[in-house]
Amino acid sequence: MQVTAAVLEEHHKPLNVQELEIDEPLAGEVLVKIVASGVCHTDAIAQEANFPFPLPGVLGHEGSGIVEAVGDGVTKVAPGDKVIIGWPWCGECRNCLAGRQRYCMQIGPLVGAGVRLSTGGTCLSRGSEAVHGHFFGQSSFSTYSITTERAVVKVADDAPIELFGPLGCGLATGAGAIFNALRPEAGSVVAIFGTGAVGLSATMASALSGAKSIIAIDVVDHRLALAKELGATDTINAKETDPVAAIREIAGQGSMGADYALECTGNLDVLRQSVDCLNMPGTAALIGGAPAGAEYTLDHLTTLWGRTVRGILGGEGQSEQLLPTLVDLHAQGRFPFDRLVQFFTLDEVNEAMAASARGEVLKPVLKMA
């Protein structure tokens, strides 16, 4: 079957939209007609060789669409169903069996090997040449995508499916960090470093918690203004103000700073600030994607003061629980993530990625038709 896809031929180069062939789904797989796919920072760092993925290959990992066909043994969805494609997981390792699918022991090859783990081959080709796919288990910068039954989450027939792809990764990463991992207590102080799509998702989720102070930190005023509209109680422009000192002042007397800090930028200097601003004790959550191999340092003494530094992958939790919750919250007007979205066509994929890199668009979404 022929598909149209954006192919990355070389690192640091634009993507080329071209025709490819895609296989039929194997046992346990689902062929999804992609309606739309979000553009994520991880796509950009893969393009720049800072996330391992073999080339030539098709990126994209925030896909949503309509089931076209299913492989043998698939019972969860049927052709015609609307679905969001969530994160891949093997279903067999101890973490998957314990309900911690975001920390699947096979997550590395599942997101970055570029092949089916079951066969070692890829579902995409052009003539006799294999093209790597299965990026985060989907490669959704394409009109069709092969994924697994485990990864898809069915939504209502009347759902605005073109909006929902980003829920599968970027938006779930920010919101899930609050709902699933940190769970701010009543009266707590939350500091969110970076007001891109992930940080603003964490802001909206924090506004649904008992946190008394939700502090958004960025260097772009219009993003900070939007954060205030979406639930931030305070904003800090880090170009103009030392964020660590400002957070301590906002936290008030009797506190050393934030109870929870979310680092959503992948910038190592910002990461240090997210730890330094903590109360005693407090938790800093590393969410933003730094380049592979990046290292950071912390002050030993103040880290001993009961501070926790933890990574949170993909918002933790399970797609089957988190994604329908975000869909429902959006329908209720309590998680208005559509305010972050700007649509592009697949042919405009390079413009979409460039607009995201410049900070002009919070969440580009590619519509396939």
N, C-alpha and C positions, 0 to 999 in steps of 0.2 A: 504494500500500500504506500502511495506517495504522500509525503508531508512537506510542509514548508517550515524551515527552522533557521534560527540564527546561529551560525557556526563560528566558533573561535578557532582560527587556523594557527595563530601564533600569539604568544603572550605579548602584551603591550600594544596589540593591534586592534582595530575595530572588528566587530562581528560582521559576518557576511550572511545575508539572508539568501537561502538557496533551497533547491528541492533535494530531498533525501528519500530513502525507502525505510519503512519501519516494519518490523516483524509482526506477526500475529501474537497475541498474548499466550504465554505458556501456562501450565497449571499454576494456580494461585495468583495469577497476574490479571490486571485490568487495563484495557486500552481506553484512555480518556480523550475525548475531543476537547481540547483546551479552549475555553472561552476567553480567559484572561490569565495573565501571570504577573505577579508583582516583581519589581526589580529590587534586589536586596544588596546591602553592602558586601555580603559574601560573594555575590556574583562578580563584583568589581575587584575584590582582592584575588579571586581566582584568575580573572583576566590579567592581572598584574603579576602573576606567578607567586603570590603570597599565600595561596591556598592550593595544596597539591591536587591536580586534576590533569589527566593525560589529554593530549591534543592529537588531531583535531577533535573537538568535542562541542556539545551543546549544553549551555548553562541553563539557569532558571530553576527555581525551587519553591515558588509560591503560586502553584497552579491551581486552577479550579475549572470545572467544566462538566461535561455530560458523558456518562459511560457509553462507549461505542460498542464494546465487546468484552467478554470475560473468558478467562481460561478455565480449564477443567477444575472442578472442585470449588469454584467461587460461589458462595451463597449470600454474602453480605450485601452485594449490590447486583443490579441487573441493568442491561442496556436501557438507556433513557433516564436513569437516575442522575440527579445533580449531585456533585461531590466536590469537597475540598480535599486536596492532597496534602496530608500531613507528613511528619518525619517518618523515615523508614526504620524498621526494627526487625530483628531476626525471629523473635518469638520463641527462641529455644534456650538462650543463655540465662544465667541465674538472675540477672537484673530484669530481663524481660518477664521471666516467670514470677518475679516479685512485684511486678507492676511498675517498674522504673524504666520504661521503654526509652526515655530520652538518653539513658546511660547504657544502652545496649552495648554489649562487649564487641559487637561487630560494627559499631557506628562509623569507625574510620573508613573501612572499605565500602560500607554502604553509601556514604556520602561522597567519597572521592575517588574510588577505584575506576569509575567510568564503565563498568561492566556489570552484568548479572553475576551475583555470587554463585548462583546455582549451576551455571554453565561455564563461566569465565569468558563469555562472549558478550557483545553488545547487540542491542536490538536495532541500531541505526546503521545505515550504509549508503554509499553513493557508488554505484557500479560495483566493482569488486573490492572497493576500499571500505574498511570498517571506520565508522565515526563513533567516538565515545559518547555514551549517554549515561542515564541513570545517576545524574548529578543530584545528590540528596534524594536518590531513589526516584527521580522523575524527569529531569531535563525538560522543563516546561516552556522554554523559549522556542516553542514549536506548536504547530496546529494540532498535533496528537502526541500523547505521551503514554509510555508503558510504565506502570507502577505496580505495586503489590496490593492485594486485598487488604492487608493489615494497615496500609498507609491511608486509605481513603476513608472519609467521613461523609456520610450521606446527609443532605439537607433537604428542606421542603421543596416541592415542585415549583412553588411560586417564589422561591428565594431569588434575590438579585445576585446571581452567582458570579457575575462579572466583578463584583466588589470583594468577594470572599477569599481569593487566593492569598493575599498577604496575611490573613489570619493563621495560615499554616506555619509561618516562620517568624517574620519580624514582629508582627503585632502580638503574637502569642508569646514571644520571647520577653517583651516588656511586661505585658499584663500577667503572664504566668509567673514571672519572678515575684510579683506581689501576691497573687492569689495562692500560689502553690508552695513557694519556697520561704519567703520572708514573713508574710502574714502579719503586718504591723498591728500592734496592740493599740487599744484606745489610748489616746493621749501621746502617742509616739511622734517623733520627728523623722521625716523621710526626706533625704536629699537626692536629687536625680541629676546626674552630670550628663548633659547632652540632651537636647530636645529635638532630635530627629524622630523618625517613626517609632523606634524602640522606646526612647525616653518618654515620648508623649503617650504611648500606650501604657507605660508604667505610671505616668501622671494620672491618666483617666482611671486606671485601676486603683491607685492610691486614694483617689477621691471617693471611691466606694468602700474604703476601709475606715477604721476609727482614728486614723492619723490626724493629729491636730494641726500639724504644720507640714506642708508639702512644698519643698523648695526646689525650684527648677534653675539649673545653672547652664549657661551657654554664652556665646560671644555674639549672637545674632539677635538683635532686638525684636524683629518681627516674630521669630520663633518663641521668644520669651513671652511676647504678648499673647500668642496663641496658647502657650502653656497655661497662662493665667485664665484664659477663657475655658480651658479644659479641666481646670481643677486645682492648679497650683495656687497656694496661698501667698507665696513669696517668690520673687525672681531675683537672680543675681547675674549681671553681665560681668563675666570673669576677665574681660579686657579692662574694665574700669575699677573693679573691686576685688580684693583678695577673697576668694570664696570661702576659704577655711575660717577666716576671722568673721566674715559675714554670717556664716552658718552658726557659729558659736553665739553670736549676738542674737540671732533670731531664736535659737533654742532657749535662751534666757538664763536667768539666775538658777543655780542648782544643777546645771547641765554643762557638760563639756562639748556638746555638739549633737550631731545627728545620731539617732538610734539605728537608722538604716541608711546606707548610701549605695546608690546604684551607679556603677561606672558603665555608661552606654556608648562611649566614643571609641574605645580601642586605643586611645592616646595614653602612653605610659606616664606622662607628667600629670595628666588628669587622674589617672589611677592612683597615684600617690596622694593627691589631694583628697580623693574619696576615702582613703584610709585615715589621713591626718585629721579630717573633720569629725571623726567619730566620737561619740560619747564613751564613757567608761562604765560598762562594756558597750559594744556596738558591733554591727556587722556591715562589712563592705561586700557588695555583690559585684563580681566581675562578669559583665554581660557583653560588652562591646568586643568586636573581633579585631584584635591586633594581628599583625603579620606573623606567620608561623616562625617560631624560634625566638620571639620577643621575650625579653627578661626584664624584671623590675626589682627594685630594692625598697625595703621598708625600714623604719626606725625600730630597732629591736625593743628598746625599753618601753615605748608607748604601745607597741603591739602586745606586750605582756599584760597590759592593763585590761585584760579580758576581751580584747578585740578579736573578732573573727573575720578572716578574709576567705571568701568562698566563691568558687565558680558556679554559675547557673547556666545550664545548657538548654536552650530552646524553651525556656519557661517551665521546665520540669513537667510533672504531671503526665497525663495521657491525652492524646488528641481527641479520643472519643468523648472525654469529659470536658476538656477545656474549650474546644472549638465550638460545639453547640452552645455552650454558655456564653461565649463572646457573641455569637450570632443572636441569641436571645436578648442580651444586654443592648446590642445595637438596635434591635427592633423596638426596644423600650425607650430608646433615646438616651440611654445611660452610658453607652460606649460609642460615641459618634466618630468612629475612625474614618468615615467617609470624608471628613473634613481634611484629611491628610492626603487624599488620593487625587492624582491627575492622570488622565488616560492618554496613552500614545498607541499608535499602530505598531505591529511587529516590524514593519519597514523602518520605523523610527527608533529602533532599539538603541542605537548608538547615541542619538539625541537624548533619549530617556536616561541612559546611564551617565551622560555628561551633565545633564541638568541635576541629577541626584548628587554627583560629585561636587558640583558648584554650590550645592545647598539651596538651589532655586525651587526644587520640588521635594517634598518630604517623602512621598511614597508614589513613585511612578508605577503605573500598571499598564502592561501591554495587552491591548485587545486584539484578538486574532482575526476578527471580521467586523 
